[in-house]
Amino acid sequence: MQKVLIIEDDPELVELLHIHLTDLGCAITAIGNGNDGLQAAMQARFDLVILDLMLPGLNGMEVCRKIRQTDRHTPILMLTARSEEIDKVMGLETGADDYLTKPFSIREFIARVKVIFRRNEEGTTAEQGSYISAVMRYDELEIDLDKRKVTLNNLRVDLSPKEFELLALLASSPGKSYSRKRLLNLVWGYDFEGYEHTVNSHINRLRGKIEANLSAPKYILTTWGIGYRFNEEL
């Protein structure tokens, strides 16, 4: 049974999510403020945290940031009533794996939750088959797939689960170009038109952590008109 923590102060939305998650066989814990929600997340293990951005007490950004200080792996799906791109990017930068903007369709919500659960069971994301090596090295960059560990110049780089999966996927096939839509399907496991900006946000954050010069990336290159690729000349 999957354990889900809902941190949301809208009782009607909580009830709606509770009904549909229960139909999936989930055990639900629902909390209506940021402080208590953070405490619950720190005291027990969950398979998914559904986190509202605007909360009484600690807001969703702070809750997410504090969770990620000690827990890099529990998936966090952030809910926000805001539509500005900067708020979505900030949510992702604090460590959320994905977000949904209210109002959202229950069909899309359930589809994303199912993908998250499937990813939890699979452990890692890859195209059909396996990565070429347990440890990949490209100049100063090392990616340990078994440990889910990335180092740059012998210093550990803290990545969110989706950042790691993106990097591992791209690095497993240097020179291969992936469209944003293809990356969305492979890493997030769903194919919704208009959500390619999720990939862009994660690529930008990933580059910010491993690239010395963002204006001239060394590792993750842009294939103009298509998407992204890992540098095959390293």
C-alpha positions as CSV (number, residue, x, y, z in Angstrom):
1,M,0.0,0.0,0.0
2,Q,1.4,3.4,-1.0
3,K,1.5,6.0,1.7
4,V,0.6,9.6,0.7
5,L,1.0,12.7,2.7
6,I,-1.3,15.6,1.6
7,I,-0.3,19.0,2.9
8,E,-3.2,21.2,1.7
9,D,-5.5,23.7,3.6
10,D,-8.5,23.5,1.2
11,P,-10.8,20.9,2.7
12,E,-12.8,20.4,-0.4
13,L,-9.7,19.6,-2.5
14,V,-8.3,17.4,0.2
15,E,-11.6,15.4,0.2
16,L,-11.5,15.1,-3.6
17,L,-7.9,13.9,-3.6
18,H,-8.6,11.6,-0.7
19,I,-11.4,9.9,-2.6
20,H,-9.4,9.3,-5.7
21,L,-6.2,8.2,-4.0
22,T,-8.1,5.8,-1.8
23,D,-9.5,4.3,-5.0
24,L,-5.9,3.6,-5.9
25,G,-5.4,1.8,-2.7
26,C,-3.4,4.5,-1.0
27,A,-3.2,5.2,2.8
28,I,-3.7,8.9,3.2
29,T,-2.5,11.4,5.8
30,A,-3.9,14.9,5.3
31,I,-2.6,18.0,7.2
32,G,-3.8,21.5,6.7
33,N,-0.8,23.7,7.6
34,G,2.9,23.8,6.8
35,N,4.4,23.4,10.2
36,D,2.5,20.2,11.1
37,G,2.9,18.9,7.5
38,L,6.7,19.3,7.7
39,Q,6.8,17.5,11.1
40,A,4.8,14.6,9.6
41,A,7.1,14.4,6.6
42,M,10.1,14.3,8.8
43,Q,8.7,11.7,11.2
44,A,7.5,9.0,8.8
45,R,8.3,7.6,5.4
46,F,5.9,8.4,2.5
47,D,5.8,7.3,-1.1
48,L,4.5,10.7,-2.2
49,V,4.1,14.1,-0.7
50,I,1.4,16.3,-2.3
51,L,2.3,19.9,-1.2
52,D,0.3,23.1,-1.6
53,L,2.3,26.2,-2.3
54,M,0.2,28.6,-0.2
55,L,-0.2,27.3,3.3
56,P,-0.8,28.6,6.8
57,G,2.4,28.7,8.8
58,L,5.3,27.6,6.7
59,N,4.6,28.0,3.0
60,G,5.1,25.2,0.5
61,M,8.4,26.5,-0.7
62,E,9.9,26.4,2.8
63,V,8.3,23.0,3.6
64,C,9.8,21.6,0.4
65,R,13.2,23.1,1.1
66,K,13.4,21.7,4.6
67,I,12.3,18.3,3.5
68,R,15.0,18.2,0.9
69,Q,17.7,19.1,3.4
70,T,17.4,15.5,4.8
71,D,15.4,13.6,2.2
72,R,16.5,13.8,-1.4
73,H,14.3,10.9,-2.7
74,T,10.7,11.1,-1.6
75,P,8.7,12.4,-4.6
76,I,7.1,15.8,-4.0
77,L,4.2,17.0,-6.2
78,M,3.6,20.7,-5.6
79,L,0.2,22.2,-6.1
80,T,-0.1,25.9,-6.9
81,A,-2.9,28.3,-7.8
82,R,-0.3,30.6,-9.3
83,S,0.3,30.6,-13.1
84,E,3.5,32.6,-13.3
85,E,6.4,30.7,-14.6
86,I,8.8,32.1,-11.9
87,D,6.7,30.5,-9.2
88,K,6.8,27.2,-10.9
89,V,10.6,27.4,-11.4
90,M,11.1,28.4,-7.8
91,G,9.1,25.4,-6.7
92,L,11.2,23.1,-8.7
93,E,14.4,24.8,-7.5
94,T,13.5,24.0,-3.9
95,G,13.4,20.3,-4.7
96,A,9.8,19.6,-5.9
97,D,9.8,16.9,-8.6
98,D,6.7,18.3,-10.4
99,Y,3.9,20.7,-10.1
100,L,0.2,21.1,-11.0
101,T,-1.4,24.4,-11.4
102,K,-4.9,24.7,-10.0
103,P,-7.5,24.1,-11.2
104,F,-6.3,20.8,-12.7
105,S,-8.1,17.8,-14.0
106,I,-8.4,14.7,-11.8
107,R,-7.5,12.6,-14.8
108,E,-4.1,14.3,-15.1
109,F,-3.6,14.2,-11.4
110,I,-4.2,10.5,-11.2
111,A,-2.0,9.9,-14.3
112,R,0.9,11.7,-12.7
113,V,0.5,9.9,-9.3
114,K,0.5,6.5,-11.1
115,V,3.7,7.5,-12.9
116,I,5.3,8.4,-9.6
117,F,4.4,5.1,-8.0
118,R,5.6,3.2,-11.0
119,R,8.9,5.1,-10.8
120,N,9.2,4.3,-7.2
121,E,8.9,0.6,-8.0
122,E,11.3,0.7,-10.8
123,G,13.9,2.6,-8.8
124,T,15.5,4.4,-11.8
125,T,14.4,5.7,-15.1
126,A,16.0,4.5,-18.4
127,E,14.9,3.8,-21.9
128,Q,14.1,0.2,-22.6
129,G,17.3,-1.6,-21.5
130,S,20.0,-0.5,-19.1
131,Y,22.6,2.2,-18.8
132,I,25.9,1.4,-20.4
133,S,27.9,1.4,-17.2
134,A,27.3,1.6,-13.4
135,V,29.8,4.5,-13.3
136,M,30.1,7.0,-16.1
137,R,33.0,9.5,-16.2
138,Y,33.3,12.5,-18.5
139,D,36.3,14.7,-17.6
140,E,35.7,16.1,-14.2
141,L,32.1,14.7,-14.0
142,E,31.4,11.3,-12.6
143,I,27.9,9.7,-12.4
144,D,27.5,6.6,-10.2
145,L,24.2,5.0,-11.1
146,D,24.1,2.4,-8.3
147,K,24.7,5.0,-5.6
148,R,22.7,7.7,-7.5
149,K,25.7,10.0,-6.8
150,V,27.2,12.7,-9.0
151,T,30.6,14.3,-8.4
152,L,32.3,17.2,-10.1
153,N,36.0,17.8,-9.5
154,N,35.7,15.2,-6.7
155,L,33.0,17.2,-5.0
156,R,29.5,15.8,-4.6
157,V,26.7,17.6,-6.5
158,D,23.3,17.5,-4.8
159,L,20.6,16.7,-7.4
160,S,16.9,16.1,-7.1
161,P,15.7,12.7,-8.3
162,K,14.5,14.1,-11.6
163,E,17.7,16.0,-12.2
164,F,19.7,12.8,-11.6
165,E,17.5,10.8,-14.0
166,L,17.8,13.5,-16.7
167,L,21.5,13.6,-16.4
168,A,21.9,9.8,-16.3
169,L,19.7,9.4,-19.3
170,L,21.5,12.0,-21.4
171,A,24.9,10.8,-20.4
172,S,24.1,7.2,-21.2
173,S,24.0,8.1,-24.9
174,P,26.4,11.0,-25.7
175,G,25.5,12.7,-28.9
176,K,22.0,11.5,-29.0
177,S,19.4,14.3,-29.2
178,Y,16.2,14.0,-27.2
179,S,13.2,16.2,-27.8
180,R,11.6,17.8,-24.8
181,K,8.5,15.7,-25.4
182,R,10.6,12.5,-25.4
183,L,12.4,13.5,-22.2
184,L,9.1,14.3,-20.6
185,N,7.9,10.8,-21.4
186,L,11.0,9.0,-20.4
187,V,11.8,10.8,-17.1
188,W,8.3,11.8,-16.0
189,G,6.5,9.0,-17.7
190,Y,3.6,11.0,-19.2
191,D,2.9,12.8,-22.4
192,F,0.9,16.0,-21.9
193,E,1.1,18.6,-24.6
194,G,2.3,22.0,-23.2
195,Y,4.3,20.6,-20.3
196,E,7.7,20.7,-22.1
197,H,8.7,23.7,-20.0
198,T,9.0,21.2,-17.0
199,V,12.0,19.8,-18.9
200,N,13.4,23.2,-19.6
201,S,13.3,24.2,-15.9
202,H,15.0,21.0,-14.9
203,I,17.7,21.3,-17.6
204,N,18.4,24.9,-16.5
205,R,18.7,23.9,-12.9
206,L,20.9,20.9,-13.8
207,R,23.2,23.1,-15.9
208,G,23.4,25.6,-13.0
209,K,24.9,22.8,-10.8
210,I,27.4,21.2,-13.2
211,E,28.3,23.8,-15.8
212,A,31.1,26.3,-15.1
213,N,29.9,28.6,-17.9
214,L,26.1,28.7,-18.6
215,S,26.6,30.7,-21.8
216,A,28.8,27.9,-23.2
217,P,27.8,24.6,-21.6
218,K,30.3,21.8,-21.6
219,Y,28.2,18.7,-20.7
220,I,24.5,19.3,-21.6
221,L,24.2,20.9,-25.1
222,T,21.2,22.2,-26.9
223,T,20.3,20.7,-30.2
224,W,18.5,23.6,-31.8
225,G,15.0,22.9,-33.1
226,I,15.0,19.5,-31.3
227,G,16.0,19.5,-27.6
228,Y,19.1,18.4,-25.7
229,R,22.0,16.1,-25.9
230,F,25.1,15.1,-23.8
231,N,28.4,16.3,-25.3
232,E,29.8,13.4,-27.3
233,E,33.3,14.9,-27.6
234,L,34.3,14.5,-23.9
